[in-house]
């Protein structure tokens, strides 16, 4: 092949090469743009989406639990840079600059934690600011309620808002869901205890003359006899595992540790229901002893020495020494 033929072919080859380069460049640009758009779409899904769920409970039941969660002092699903599992020190609020005023109906609640340092699970945070959680409750019908939860972190100095990645919303909802299920369990336990009580023989059982009684039986006989809930059954089974070699005094002490608690300082309110917002029946002074009738993850159903029943938060009671 002569030089003249090479010269004739080289412009075509160079043009083809230029076309291939242009095609490759366009392909790379399209690929980069596609990846960028996908990343933006992923971020939009991960951050700031919040949580909306249809809960199979009435508005009144949801509101009672939400008010208790708002006053719990904890924000779940986040924590400060190197501290505990949950963020403590949170407070209930009527509004917050983290969210615009809600205009879409329903009842709105806020829980905030000020001066939070570099909280986890918010996008691009490295400063001090306020973590805010918003709960919106909207009734759907008599047995269903729409619950919306959103969380944000707002810096104190730049006032930049950082959305949550969904961890706070899902963790707060889990707490709400667990409390609702616990209420259903307590209702079932109460109904079962009432059924057993109605079926029990009316003739009172007379103990043997020489049969020893524990202080708990002397102080609160009705609670020990009438309560047949799973929580009480488990407690009594634990007592049954006390070694037979233990003295009567040791067995009595172990029994009291299982079924009695002492009110911590500075005292605690005895509530009508297992909610912080429930009415207070009376105030119990520090050191007062109560008998556990029902045990839940957050509250104890108790009976006082004078026979009054009510609810006390678990963290306000301690075991016998």
C-alpha positions, 0 to 999 in steps of 0.5 A, spaced: 500 500 500 502 506 497 503 513 501 498 516 497 493 511 499 495 512 507 494 519 506 487 518 503 485 513 509 488 517 515 482 523 515 477 518 515 480 514 521 482 520 525 474 523 524 472 516 526 477 516 532 474 523 534 467 521 533 468 515 538 471 520 543 465 524 543 461 518 544 465 516 550 465 523 553 457 523 552 456 517 555 461 518 561 457 525 562 450 521 562 453 516 567 455 521 572 449 525 571 445 519 572 449 517 578 448 524 581 441 524 580 440 517 583 444 519 589 440 525 590 434 521 590 437 516 595 438 522 600 431 525 599 429 518 601 433 517 607 433 524 610 427 528 612 422 523 609 419 522 616 414 517 618 407 517 617 403 511 619 396 508 620 395 506 627 389 501 629 387 505 636 383 511 637 385 518 637 384 518 645 388 512 646 394 515 641 393 522 645 394 519 652 401 515 649 403 521 645 403 526 651 407 520 656 412 520 650 413 527 650 414 528 657 419 522 658 425 526 657 428 522 652 429 522 644 430 515 642 434 513 635 440 519 636 445 520 641 450 526 642 457 524 639 460 519 645 454 519 650 449 514 652 444 510 647 439 515 648 439 522 648 436 525 655 434 531 658 429 532 652 423 537 654 416 538 652 414 544 648 408 548 644 412 550 638 419 550 636 423 554 630 425 547 627 418 546 624 414 551 621 407 552 624 402 546 622 396 548 618 394 541 616 389 539 622 390 534 628 393 535 634 401 537 634 406 535 640 413 537 640 419 534 644 426 538 644 433 537 647 437 544 647 444 544 647 445 537 643 452 536 641 453 533 634 447 528 635 447 522 631 443 520 625 442 527 622 445 529 616 452 533 616 452 535 623 458 537 627 455 543 631 451 545 637 444 546 637 437 543 638 434 536 636 426 537 635 421 531 634 414 533 632 408 528 633 402 530 629 395 526 631 390 526 626 383 521 627 381 517 621 375 513 624 373 511 631 378 505 631 384 508 627 388 514 627 394 517 623 400 519 626 406 523 623 413 523 626 418 528 624 425 530 627 430 535 625 437 538 628 438 546 628 444 549 629 444 554 634 449 559 631 448 558 623 441 556 624 442 551 619 437 545 619 439 538 618 434 532 617 434 526 620 435 519 616 429 516 619 432 513 625 429 518 630 422 517 627 422 509 627 425 509 634 420 514 637 414 510 634 417 503 636 416 506 643 409 509 642 407 502 639 410 498 645 406 502 650 400 501 646 401 494 646 402 494 653 396 497 655 392 492 651 396 487 655 394 490 661 387 490 659 387 483 658 390 481 664 385 485 668 379 482 664 382 475 666 384 477 673 376 479 674 374 473 670 378 468 675 376 472 681 368 471 679 369 464 678 373 463 685 369 460 691 366 465 695 368 462 701 374 465 704 380 460 706 382 460 713 389 458 714 391 453 719 393 456 726 400 454 726 401 456 719 406 462 718 405 468 715 409 473 711 409 480 713 406 481 705 401 477 707 399 480 713 399 487 710 396 486 703 392 479 703 387 481 698 393 483 693 396 476 694 390 472 693 386 476 688 392 477 683 393 472 678 396 476 672 402 473 669 407 478 672 405 476 679 405 469 677 412 469 675 414 473 681 411 467 685 415 462 681 421 466 683 420 465 690 418 458 689 425 457 687 428 459 694 432 454 697 429 449 702 435 450 706 433 457 707 431 459 714 424 462 714 426 469 715 431 469 709 425 466 705 420 472 708 426 477 706 426 474 699 419 474 698 418 481 700 424 483 695 420 480 689 413 483 691 415 490 694 418 496 692 420 503 696 419 510 693 425 514 692 427 521 694 423 526 694 417 522 693 412 520 688 405 521 685 400 515 685 397 516 678 390 513 676 393 510 670 400 509 667 401 516 664 405 522 667 399 526 665 394 522 669 390 524 675 394 524 681 391 520 687 395 522 692 403 523 693 407 518 697 413 520 701 420 517 700 421 511 703 414 509 703 413 501 701 408 499 696 406 492 693 407 490 686 400 488 683 402 489 675 409 490 672 410 493 665 416 496 662 415 503 664 410 502 670 408 498 676 401 497 678 401 498 686 397 497 692 399 501 698 399 499 706 392 503 706 389 498 700 389 504 695 391 502 688 394 506 683 400 507 678 408 509 679 413 510 674 418 504 675 424 509 675 421 512 682 421 506 686 427 501 688 428 494 691 428 493 698 435 493 701 
